[in-house]
Amino acid sequence: MHPRAPTEPPDTTSLGSVEEIALSYLQTSEGDAGHALRCAIADALADLCEAERRSRRQDRLISRGYVRSALHEAVQQEEQNRATA
């Protein structure tokens, strides 16, 4: 597959965001649609991996928060039990 020669970009004011992104990848890859598609997929996968990493980190932080809260409540309950005993 031979890359096509770059062409003048169309007026993007009427294009939607998907078309603008696709055009940007196509221009960056100098008209090679296959290369543009592979770059777009690689970027999407990188973004997906980053989102999953952040989600796992957030889940761990939430879990730690529940553990800390439960521990704090248990300590408070024990202190109340000692005070009333």
PyMOL commands that set and color helices and strands:
alter all, ss='L'
color gray80, all
select helices_A, chain A and resi 12-14+17-28+33-84
alter helices_A, ss='H'
color red, helices_A
deselect
rebuild
show_as cartoon
